[in-house]
Amino acid sequence: MAGRNEDTLDHLSLLGNQNTKYKFEYDPDILEPIDNLHTRDYFVKFNCPEFTSLCPQTGQPDFATMYISFIPDKKLVESKSLKLYLFSFRNHGDFHEDVVNIIMNDLIKLMEPAILKYGGNSHRAAAFPSTLIRITANLEQNTKKWHRTG
């Protein structure tokens, strides 16, 4: 397998960019796909321990740890774009249950993964600091992928 080169990465605008602009409003266009060069099945796991969004009722921050695991098909998500995308929820007002589903839908649209397991532990600091809510969502599709030959 040959490695990646500038021609395969030229569409990425965030990776290596020293002048990163942080968006403070939800923006799914931040996500950037990259080609998956591997034909075997493998899990990609990404944890974000400092996720914040806003309670739509009070406007106070909700804190969470987000867990994203997927088996890629043809595309991956570039990790810097994923970090900036998650940061864009900082001023987004929605219930945590909605945020989990918004993020999952955006990742499915971007990558069309074979399997995506996504969830978060929400520490609702706004009203009840000791409350822990666990929300998970799973997608299993393209089951024929397990039998692909190349």
C-alpha positions, 0 to 999 in steps of 0.5 A: 500500500502506498502512503498518502501524498499531497494530491490525496490531501489537497482538499483538506483545509484545516489540517496543518493550517496555523490560522484556524478559525474557531466557529462558535455556532453549530456548523456541519460544513466543518467536517472534512472526509478523507479516503479510507485506504484500508480494506480490512475492518477496524474500529476508529475510536474518538473520545471528547472529554470536554464537550459543551453545548447550551441548555435550550431552556436556561442557556446555561452550559451542559458538559459531556464526554462524547464517545464516537466509534466506527468501522469505516467504509470508504471514508474517514473523518479528519480528526482536526475537523471533528474536533472543531466541529464538536467545538462548534456546539459550544453556543448551540442550544439543544437538549443533549439527546438532540445533540447526540442525534445531530452529530450522529446524522452528520457523521453518517452523512459524511462517511456512510460508515458500516457501523457507528456507535456514538454516545455521550455521558452528559454532566448537566452542570446547569441545573444539577451538577451531580446528574449523569445522563448516558445517551447512546445511538447505534447504526449498523448497515452495509452488513455485506461489508463483512464479506467483502473481498477487496 
